[in-house]
Amino acid sequence: MAPHPVVELTSEASWNLIEDKFTPYGKETLAKLVHFLQDEILPSMKLAHAQVPKDSVQRWKTVVPVIEELKVKARKLGLWNLFLSKTHYPEHGVPLTNVEYAVMAEILGRGGHIASEAVNCSAPDTGNMGSPEQQKKWLVPLLNGEIRSAFAMTERFVSSSDARNIKTSIKREGDEIVINGHKWWISGAGDPRTKLHLVMGKSDPDNANGYLQQSVVIVPADAPGVKIIRPMEVFGYDDAPEGHCEIIYENVRVPMSNMVLGWGRGFEIIQGRLGPGRIHHCMRSIGAASRALDLMIQRVTDPTRKTFDKFLYQHGTVVAEIARSRAEIESARLLVLSAALQIDKQRAKGALKEIGIAKFVVPAMACGVVDRAIQAYGAEGLSQDQELASMFAGLRTLRLADVHIQQVGQRELKRAPGLHKRAAELKEKEFSVLSKAGIKAHL
């Protein structure tokens, strides 16, 4: 029997490890996604970039035509909302586990944000849920690919890596909620299709529990008082038309029904929405790294790029760098698959360690792989003529998006009492064994 087509884009060993965890539906969907990437998405990427106007105003008013065409094709193939698990969302979801979707997210990572949007699996839309009424008004259009959303948490002038520091105020006045705050790096806020912002702010700043001070509220993008100040740039890239915007919310008023889950449940919401989403980012990053390594290998074996009568791979440490990139990609994939499996078994809260490790290991790995590919391309690798520079810019931001290395380290330190106890017990057993043998320990 022919191997599954995903093997060509990942590895036979990793597929053999998880194949038995895929349902027939999962295998069929994955195969269709691989073919859709190769036959439709990758050939359309340059056209998609070309269809974003250079004009500084028009580029923020544009809906890219070829992406809309890809969305129609994807939906007909059943490649739609693949991130949304039927287990957790029976009414809207698809019957895929986190492990199954993790592999699909890696495949999508090879096609950048265009691939994810084509199958309606783009961040930040992939984390947005709410009450039945909120779902009917906002989630259904999101799942239909008719609108986009933005999640507004990070703030200017505040160290937002600790979300307890946010200053945006969310107050109740009569039968309305009033929002005042200054946010930035709000992804998707520039998109003309973005119709709602999920804004996190402080609703109970005097609560003794710092994790119960925050709430999340739905704010229509066109609500009075929502002011998009400017798009932020990452190494010069503005990522239009979605963008990452600086926004001021000035006396924005919304009805009480726009509160998500309830007052003081902001941290609960962001943990629930970011858990699986972090794995999606990690797997897409592995796909991007794999794409970069493919490009590097093509470059260093290109006979038209010989220098001093040698292929580029015959110079210096190029072969060793290729091997290092492959080893790092394979290791990272196993790490993220283990986290996805843990989410399936224990949900996101039971996989915090695995998610945390993946979140700081994978982006650094992917940046390293892309950087080696850029080196192989020389100056061209830094230019708009190759996808590597923009790929690196996107991946570098992920190293800032979540700060997990300290959390993982602190969690490891909590094991110290148990380790000391076991060490003492071992020492007693060693002493007993040595005493019976009539030998005095030298250590």
C-alpha positions as CSV (number, residue, x, y, z in Angstrom):
1,M,0.0,0.0,0.0
2,A,1.3,3.5,-0.9
3,P,2.4,5.6,2.0
4,H,0.1,8.4,3.2
5,P,0.9,11.6,1.2
6,V,1.7,13.5,4.5
7,V,5.0,11.5,4.7
8,E,6.4,13.5,1.8
9,L,6.0,16.7,3.8
10,T,6.8,15.4,7.3
11,S,8.6,12.1,8.0
12,E,7.8,8.4,7.8
13,A,8.9,7.9,11.4
14,S,6.7,10.5,12.9
15,W,3.7,9.3,10.8
16,N,4.3,5.7,11.9
17,L,4.2,7.0,15.5
18,I,0.8,8.6,15.3
19,E,-1.0,6.9,12.3
20,D,-3.0,4.6,14.7
21,K,-4.4,7.7,16.4
22,F,-6.0,8.9,13.2
23,T,-9.5,7.9,12.3
24,P,-10.3,7.1,8.6
25,Y,-11.9,10.6,8.4
26,G,-8.7,12.1,9.8
27,K,-6.5,10.3,7.3
28,E,-8.8,11.2,4.4
29,T,-9.0,14.9,5.4
30,L,-5.2,15.1,5.9
31,A,-4.6,13.6,2.4
32,K,-7.0,16.1,0.9
33,L,-5.3,18.9,2.7
34,V,-1.8,17.9,1.5
35,H,-3.1,17.9,-2.1
36,F,-4.9,21.2,-1.7
37,L,-1.7,22.8,-0.4
38,Q,0.4,21.5,-3.3
39,D,-2.2,22.0,-6.0
40,E,-3.9,25.2,-5.0
41,I,-2.3,27.1,-2.1
42,L,1.4,27.1,-2.9
43,P,0.8,28.0,-6.6
44,S,-1.4,31.0,-5.5
45,M,0.9,32.5,-2.9
46,K,2.7,35.0,-5.2
47,L,-0.6,36.1,-6.7
48,A,-2.1,36.7,-3.2
49,H,0.8,38.9,-2.3
50,A,0.5,40.8,-5.6
51,Q,-3.2,41.4,-5.1
52,V,-2.5,43.5,-1.9
53,P,-2.1,47.1,-3.2
54,K,1.0,49.1,-2.5
55,D,-1.1,52.1,-1.7
56,S,-1.0,52.9,2.0
57,V,-4.7,53.4,2.2
58,Q,-6.1,50.8,-0.3
59,R,-4.1,48.0,1.1
60,W,-6.2,48.2,4.3
61,K,-9.4,48.1,2.4
62,T,-8.7,45.0,0.3
63,V,-10.1,41.5,0.5
64,V,-7.6,39.4,-1.5
65,P,-9.5,37.8,-4.4
66,V,-7.5,34.7,-4.8
67,I,-7.9,33.8,-1.1
68,E,-11.6,34.2,-1.4
69,E,-11.5,31.8,-4.3
70,L,-9.4,29.3,-2.3
71,K,-11.9,29.5,0.5
72,V,-14.7,28.4,-1.8
73,K,-12.7,25.5,-3.1
74,A,-11.6,24.4,0.4
75,R,-15.2,24.4,1.7
76,K,-16.4,22.3,-1.2
77,L,-13.7,19.8,-0.3
78,G,-14.7,19.7,3.4
79,L,-11.4,21.5,4.4
80,W,-13.1,24.0,6.7
81,N,-12.9,24.9,10.4
82,L,-10.6,22.0,10.9
83,F,-9.4,23.4,14.2
84,L,-12.8,23.2,15.9
85,S,-13.2,19.9,17.7
86,K,-16.6,18.2,17.6
87,T,-15.8,16.7,21.0
88,H,-15.9,20.2,22.7
89,Y,-18.3,22.0,20.3
90,P,-20.7,19.3,19.0
91,E,-22.9,21.8,17.1
92,H,-20.2,23.5,15.1
93,G,-17.1,21.2,15.3
94,V,-15.5,18.6,13.1
95,P,-14.5,15.1,14.3
96,L,-10.8,15.7,14.7
97,T,-8.5,15.4,17.7
98,N,-5.8,17.8,18.6
99,V,-3.2,15.3,17.4
100,E,-5.0,15.0,14.1
101,Y,-5.3,18.8,13.7
102,A,-1.7,19.4,14.9
103,V,-0.4,17.5,11.8
104,M,-2.8,19.5,9.6
105,A,-1.6,22.7,11.1
106,E,2.0,21.8,10.2
107,I,0.9,21.3,6.6
108,L,-0.8,24.7,6.7
109,G,2.4,26.3,8.1
110,R,4.1,25.6,4.7
111,G,1.6,28.1,3.1
112,G,1.9,30.9,5.6
113,H,-1.2,32.8,6.7
114,I,-2.7,32.4,3.3
115,A,-3.1,28.6,3.8
116,S,-4.7,29.0,7.2
117,E,-7.1,31.6,6.0
118,A,-8.0,29.5,2.9
119,V,-9.4,26.8,5.2
120,N,-10.8,29.2,7.8
121,C,-8.3,28.2,10.5
122,S,-6.7,31.6,11.0
123,A,-5.7,33.1,14.4
124,P,-7.2,34.8,16.2
125,D,-10.5,33.5,15.0
126,T,-9.6,30.0,16.1
127,G,-10.0,30.8,19.8
128,N,-13.4,32.6,19.9
129,M,-16.4,31.1,21.6
130,G,-19.1,32.5,23.8
131,S,-22.7,32.2,25.0
132,P,-25.4,30.7,22.6
133,E,-26.6,34.2,21.8
134,Q,-23.1,35.5,21.2
135,Q,-22.3,32.4,19.1
136,K,-25.4,33.0,16.9
137,K,-24.5,36.6,16.3
138,W,-20.7,36.4,16.0
139,L,-19.4,32.8,15.9
140,V,-21.6,31.5,13.1
141,P,-20.4,34.3,10.7
142,L,-16.8,33.6,11.8
143,L,-17.2,29.9,11.1
144,N,-18.8,30.7,7.7
145,G,-15.7,32.8,6.8
146,E,-17.8,35.9,6.4
147,I,-16.2,38.1,9.0
148,R,-12.9,38.2,11.0
149,S,-12.1,39.0,14.7
150,A,-9.4,40.5,16.8
151,F,-8.3,39.7,20.3
152,A,-7.3,42.8,22.2
153,M,-5.1,42.1,25.2
154,T,-1.6,43.5,24.8
155,E,-1.2,47.1,25.9
156,R,1.2,50.0,25.2
157,F,3.2,51.3,28.1
158,V,2.5,48.1,30.1
159,S,4.5,44.9,30.5
160,S,1.7,42.8,29.0
161,S,3.6,39.5,29.3
162,D,2.1,39.5,32.8
163,A,-1.6,40.0,31.9
164,R,-2.3,41.1,35.4
165,N,-0.7,44.4,34.5
166,I,-3.2,45.5,31.9
167,K,-4.8,48.8,32.6
168,T,-7.8,48.9,30.3
169,S,-10.9,49.5,32.4
170,I,-14.2,47.6,32.0
171,K,-16.9,49.2,34.1
172,R,-20.6,48.8,34.4
173,E,-22.7,51.9,34.1
174,G,-26.5,51.2,34.2
175,D,-27.3,48.5,31.6
176,E,-24.1,49.2,29.7
177,I,-20.4,48.2,29.8
178,V,-17.9,51.1,29.3
179,I,-14.4,50.4,28.0
180,N,-11.4,52.7,28.2
181,G,-7.9,51.6,27.2
182,H,-4.9,51.7,25.0
183,K,-3.9,48.5,23.2
184,W,-1.4,47.6,20.5
185,W,-0.2,44.7,18.4
186,I,-3.8,43.7,18.0
187,S,-3.7,41.2,15.1
188,G,-6.4,41.3,12.5
189,A,-7.7,44.7,13.6
190,G,-6.8,46.3,10.2
191,D,-8.8,43.8,8.2
192,P,-12.0,45.4,6.6
193,R,-13.8,42.1,7.4
194,T,-13.1,42.3,11.1
195,K,-16.4,43.0,12.8
196,L,-15.6,42.3,16.5
197,H,-12.8,42.8,19.0
198,L,-12.6,40.7,22.1
199,V,-11.2,43.2,24.6
200,M,-9.6,42.1,27.9
201,G,-9.5,44.6,30.7
202,K,-9.8,45.1,34.4
203,S,-13.3,45.0,35.8
204,D,-12.5,44.4,39.5
205,P,-9.1,46.0,40.1
206,D,-9.4,45.8,43.9
207,N,-10.0,42.1,44.0
208,A,-7.4,40.4,46.2
209,N,-7.0,37.6,43.7
210,G,-5.0,39.1,40.8
211,Y,-6.4,36.5,38.4
212,L,-10.1,37.5,39.0
213,Q,-9.7,41.2,38.3
214,Q,-10.1,40.8,34.5
215,S,-13.0,40.3,32.1
216,V,-13.4,39.9,28.4
217,V,-16.1,41.8,26.5
218,I,-17.2,41.8,22.9
219,V,-16.8,45.2,21.2
220,P,-18.1,45.7,17.6
221,A,-15.2,47.0,15.5
222,D,-17.3,50.0,14.4
223,A,-18.5,51.0,17.8
224,P,-18.2,54.7,18.6
225,G,-14.9,55.3,20.5
226,V,-12.9,52.5,18.8
227,K,-10.0,54.3,17.2
228,I,-7.4,52.5,15.2
229,I,-4.3,54.6,15.5
230,R,-1.8,52.9,13.2
231,P,-0.7,49.5,11.9
232,M,2.5,48.3,13.7
233,E,5.3,46.9,11.5
234,V,7.5,43.8,12.2
235,F,10.9,44.4,10.6
236,G,9.1,46.7,8.1
237,Y,6.3,44.3,7.3
238,D,2.8,45.5,8.1
239,D,1.0,42.3,7.2
240,A,-1.8,44.1,5.4
241,P,-4.7,43.8,5.2
242,E,-4.9,42.0,8.6
243,G,-2.2,43.9,10.3
244,H,-1.3,44.3,14.0
245,C,-2.8,47.6,15.1
246,E,-2.5,50.1,17.9
247,I,-6.0,50.9,19.1
248,I,-7.5,53.3,21.6
249,Y,-10.9,52.5,23.2
250,E,-12.4,55.7,24.4
251,N,-15.6,55.6,26.4
252,V,-16.8,52.6,24.2
253,R,-20.3,51.5,25.3
254,V,-21.7,48.0,24.7
255,P,-24.7,46.2,26.1
256,M,-24.3,43.9,29.2
257,S,-25.0,40.9,26.9
258,N,-21.5,41.5,25.4
259,M,-19.7,40.2,28.5
260,V,-18.1,36.9,27.7
261,L,-18.8,34.0,30.2
262,G,-19.1,36.5,33.1
263,W,-17.4,39.1,35.2
264,G,-13.9,38.3,36.4
265,R,-13.4,35.3,34.1
266,G,-10.9,36.9,31.8
267,F,-8.0,34.6,32.8
268,E,-10.1,31.6,32.5
269,I,-11.1,32.6,29.0
270,I,-7.5,33.3,27.8
271,Q,-6.2,30.1,29.1
272,G,-9.0,28.2,27.4
273,R,-8.6,29.9,24.1
274,L,-4.8,30.0,24.1
275,G,-4.1,26.4,25.1
276,P,-4.9,24.6,21.8
277,G,-4.1,27.8,19.9
278,R,-0.5,27.7,21.2
279,I,-0.1,24.2,19.7
280,H,-1.5,25.4,16.4
281,H,1.1,28.2,16.3
282,C,3.8,25.7,17.1
283,M,2.8,23.2,14.4
284,R,2.5,25.9,11.8
285,S,6.0,27.1,12.8
286,I,7.3,23.6,12.2
287,G,5.7,23.6,8.8
288,A,7.3,26.9,8.0
289,A,10.7,25.6,9.1
290,S,10.2,22.5,6.9
291,R,9.4,24.8,4.0
292,A,12.5,26.9,4.7
293,L,14.7,23.7,4.8
294,D,13.3,22.6,1.5
295,L,14.2,26.0,0.0
296,M,17.7,25.8,1.4
297,I,18.3,22.3,-0.1
298,Q,17.0,23.5,-3.5
299,R,19.4,26.5,-3.3
300,V,22.5,24.7,-2.3
301,T,22.0,22.0,-5.0
302,D,21.2,24.4,-7.8
303,P,23.8,24.0,-10.5
304,T,23.3,27.6,-11.6
305,R,24.5,28.8,-8.2
306,K,27.9,27.2,-8.1
307,T,30.8,29.3,-6.7
308,F,34.4,28.5,-7.3
309,D,33.3,25.5,-9.4
310,K,31.5,23.9,-6.4
311,F,27.9,23.5,-5.4
312,L,27.0,25.6,-2.4
313,Y,26.6,22.5,-0.3
314,Q,30.2,21.6,-0.9
315,H,31.4,24.7,0.9
316,G,32.0,25.1,4.6
317,T,29.5,23.7,7.0
318,V,26.4,23.8,4.8
319,V,25.8,20.0,5.0
320,A,26.1,20.1,8.8
321,E,23.6,23.0,8.9
322,I,21.2,21.0,6.8
323,A,21.5,18.0,9.2
324,R,21.1,20.3,12.2
325,S,17.9,21.8,10.8
326,R,16.4,18.4,10.0
327,A,17.2,17.1,13.5
328,E,15.7,20.1,15.2
329,I,12.5,19.9,13.1
330,E,12.0,16.2,13.9
331,S,12.6,16.8,17.6
332,A,10.3,19.8,17.8
333,R,7.5,17.9,16.0
334,L,7.6,15.0,18.5
335,L,7.5,17.6,21.3
336,V,4.4,19.3,20.0
337,L,2.7,16.0,19.1
338,S,3.2,14.9,22.7
339,A,1.6,18.2,23.9
340,A,-1.4,17.7,21.5
341,L,-1.9,14.2,22.8
342,Q,-1.8,15.5,26.4
343,I,-4.5,18.1,25.5
344,D,-6.6,15.4,24.0
345,K,-6.3,13.4,27.2
346,Q,-6.3,16.1,29.9
347,R,-7.5,19.3,28.0
348,A,-5.3,22.4,27.9
349,K,-5.1,22.8,31.7
350,G,-3.6,19.3,32.1
351,A,-1.0,20.0,29.4
352,L,0.5,23.3,30.7
353,K,4.0,21.8,31.0
354,E,4.0,20.3,27.6
355,I,2.5,23.4,26.0
356,G,5.0,25.7,27.8
357,I,8.0,23.7,26.7
358,A,6.8,23.6,23.1
359,K,6.0,27.3,23.1
360,F,9.6,28.4,23.9
361,V,11.4,25.6,22.0
362,V,9.6,25.7,18.7
363,P,9.8,29.4,17.7
364,A,13.5,29.5,18.5
365,M,14.1,26.3,16.5
366,A,12.1,27.7,13.5
367,C,13.9,31.0,13.5
368,G,17.3,29.1,13.5
369,V,16.2,27.0,10.5
370,V,15.0,29.9,8.5
371,D,18.1,31.9,9.3
372,R,20.3,29.1,7.9
373,A,18.2,29.1,4.8
374,I,18.5,32.9,4.4
375,Q,22.3,32.5,4.7
376,A,22.2,30.0,1.8
377,Y,20.4,32.5,-0.4
378,G,22.6,35.4,0.5
379,A,21.2,38.9,-0.1
380,E,18.3,37.5,-2.0
381,G,17.2,35.7,1.1
382,L,16.7,39.0,2.9
383,S,14.7,40.5,0.0
384,Q,11.0,40.5,-1.1
385,D,11.9,38.1,-3.9
386,Q,12.0,35.2,-1.5
387,E,9.5,34.3,1.2
388,L,12.2,33.7,3.9
389,A,12.5,37.2,5.2
390,S,8.8,37.6,5.9
391,M,8.7,34.1,7.3
392,F,11.5,35.0,9.7
393,A,9.7,38.1,10.8
394,G,6.5,36.2,11.6
395,L,8.3,33.5,13.5
396,R,10.4,36.0,15.5
397,T,7.2,37.6,16.9
398,L,6.1,34.2,18.3
399,R,9.1,34.3,20.6
400,L,7.6,37.3,22.2
401,A,3.9,36.2,22.2
402,D,4.2,34.0,25.3
403,V,6.7,33.9,28.1
404,H,6.8,30.3,29.2
405,I,10.4,29.4,30.0
406,Q,10.1,30.9,33.5
407,Q,6.9,29.0,34.2
408,V,8.4,25.7,33.1
409,G,11.4,26.3,35.2
410,Q,9.3,27.2,38.3
411,R,7.2,24.1,37.7
412,E,10.4,22.0,37.7
413,L,11.6,23.6,40.9
414,K,8.4,22.4,42.6
415,R,9.7,18.9,42.2
416,A,12.6,19.7,44.5
417,P,11.1,18.4,47.8
418,G,10.2,15.1,46.3
419,L,13.7,14.8,44.8
420,H,15.3,15.5,48.1
421,K,13.1,12.9,49.8
422,R,13.9,10.2,47.3
423,A,17.6,11.1,47.5
424,A,17.5,10.6,51.3
425,E,15.7,7.3,50.9
426,L,18.2,6.1,48.4
427,K,21.1,7.1,50.6
428,E,19.6,5.0,53.4
429,K,19.3,2.0,51.1
430,E,22.8,2.5,49.8
431,F,24.1,2.6,53.4
432,S,22.2,-0.6,54.3
433,V,23.6,-2.4,51.2
434,L,27.2,-1.3,51.9
435,S,26.9,-2.2,55.6
436,K,25.8,-5.7,54.8
437,A,28.7,-6.0,52.5
438,G,31.1,-4.7,55.1
439,I,32.2,-1.8,52.9
440,K,32.5,1.8,54.0
441,A,31.3,4.4,51.5
442,H,33.9,6.8,50.1
443,L,31.4,9.4,48.9
